[in-house]
Amino acid sequence: MEIHPEQSPGTVVLTLDGELDHDTAEPLRNALGESSGAVRVVVDCSGLRFCDSTGLNVLLKARLRLLAEGGRVDLAGLQPPVDRIFEVTGALQVFRVYEDADTALGAPDR
C-alpha cells in the first residue's frame, strides 16, 4: 500500500495504490489522522486493487470523525472489485463517490 498525500486549502487528497487490508491499513489510518482539521478528504482509490473489511472500517471511522469536526471524506475512482465491497456493505450510501479525483475536486460543495 502506498499513499501519496496532496493538500490544497481545506482539502487533502490521499491517493491509494496497492491493496488495503489488515496488514496495510495502518499507513492510511495514520494519513487520515494527520488530516485532522481538513474540511474535506478525498480518497483517490483508482490505484487500489483490493480492499477488505479492515480498510473499509478505517474509511468509515475517518468519515465519522471528520463529520464530527464539520468535514467529510469523499471517495473517487472506485474500481472493481473494490467497488463491490462498498456496494455489498452499503457503504456507497454514506460516501460521496466520484468518477475520479479531478471530478471530486471540481464538484460543488453540497
N, C-alpha and C positions, 0 to 999 in steps of 0.2 A: 504494500500500500504506500503510495506516495501522495503527499498533499502539497499543493502549490498555492499558498495564500496570496491574494491580491487585495488591496484596500483602496477604496475611494471614499470620499466624505460620507460617513454614516453607514457605508456598506462594505462588507467583507465578502470576497468571493473565494471559496475553497474549491479547488479543482482536484478531484479524486482520480487516482489511476491505480488499477490493480483489483485486488479483492478486499472486501470489507467483511471481516468475520471476527470471531473471538480472539484470534491471535494478532490481528492487525488493527483493532478498533481503538487502541489507546492513543495513537497519534491524532486521530480525528477527534477523540474526546478532548485531548489537550488543545487542539486548534480551536475547537468550538468554545472551550473555556476561556481562551485568550481573546475571544471575540466579544466578551462581556462589554457592554457599553455601546456596541454597534446597534444601529436601528434595524439593520437588515443583514442577514447572512444568506448568500446564495451558494448552495452546494451544487457544483457542476459535476454531475455523475456520468458524463459522456464517456469517460475513460474507465468507468467501473464495470468490471466483468462479472462480479459476483457480490452478493450481499446476503448475509444470513440475519437471524433474529437479533443477534448482538448488535450488528451495525444499525439495524432498524431502530432498536431501542436507544442507541446513542443519539440518533437524529431526533427521535420523538422527545427524549428528555431535554435536548437542547432547545427544541421548539417550545416546550412548556416554560423553560427558564427564560427564554427571550420574550415570550408573550407576557410573562410576569413583569419583565423590565420595560415593557412597552415596545418591543421589537418583534421580529418574525424571522423564520427560517423558510426559505423557498428552495425548491429543487429544480434542476434543469438537466436536460439531456438524458433522461432515464432510458436505458436500452434493455431489450430482452436479454437475459432472464431477470435482471434487476427490477424492471418494471413490474414483473409478475408478482414478486413478494409484496410490493406496495399495493398492488391490486387485490391480492388474495386476503391480505390483512386489513384492508380498508384504510390504510394509511394515505392513499391517494385522495381521500375525502378530507383530510385535515391539513395537507400541504398545498400550497400553490405550486403547480408544476408547469414548467415552461419547456418549449421545444429545445432551447439551448440557452447558454448563459447570456449571450447578447440580447436575445428576446426578453429574458428575465430583467436584465438591467434597463432595457428600454421601456418596460411595461409601466404604465401609470400606477401610482400608488392608489390602492382602493381599500 
